[in-house]
Amino acid sequence: MMRAHGRRWNEIRKIIITRDFLKYPGGAVLIEMGNTKVICTATIEDTVPAFLRNTGKGWLTAEYSMIPMSTQSRTPRE
């Protein structure tokens, strides 16, 4: 069974990964799959939250956000 645009029902869209997409973060990629585009960035800081100071432990955190009009109905800003 084929979809209207020619892909088979079990065929994923082509994935395109563009490295060094942005100039300033430590690392940045643009990932594209059909009309979906995701920007991923990484930064490195030589610091930890106060409760981890002098423990020899590190800290990793993540966040995400969808820009307004990234979906069919407007996504409110946080």
N, C-alpha and C positions, 0 to 999 in steps of 0.2 A: 504494500500500500504506500503510495506516494502522497506527500503533502502538496498543497497548491504551489509552493515555491520550488518544488523539485527534490527536496530532501526526503529520504525514506523515513518512516515513522519512528525508527529507532536510531537515526543518525543525528549526532550532535552538530551544532553549528561550528564553523571554523573558529579557532581560538587564536588571537593575535596578541603577542606580548611585546611591548616596546619598552626596552630598558632605558634608564637615564632620561626619563620623560621630563622631569623637572630639574632645574639647575642646582637648587640650594639644599634640599634634604640630603642626608647621608646616602640614601638609596631611594629610587623612585621608579615605578613601572606603571604603564598603562596597560590594562588587560581588556581586550574587546572580544565579545562573543555576540554576534548579531548586532542588535541595536543597544545592547547593554555594554556600558563602558565603566570601568572601575579604576580609580587612581589609588595606588598603594604607595605610601611613603614610610621611611624609617629614619629616625634620628638617634644619635647616641649622645648621652650626657654623662659626664663624670661626677654624678651625684646620686643620692638616694634620699627617700623621705627621712625625716628626722628619727622616726622610730627604728630605722635600720642602720643609722650611723654607727660606725665602729663595731659592727657585727661580722664583717667580712662577707655579707650577703649582698646580692644584687636586687634589682627591681625591674620588672617588665610590665608594661601597661599597654593597653590598646583602646582605641576609640573608633567609632565610625559615625558617619553622618550622611544623610541623603539630602541633596539640595532641593529647594522648592521646584516644583514642576518636573522632578525626576520620575514621577509616576503620573498616571492619567488624571488623578485628582491632586490638587496642590498639597504637598507635604509641608506642614507648618514648621517654622524654625524653632529650635530648642531655646 
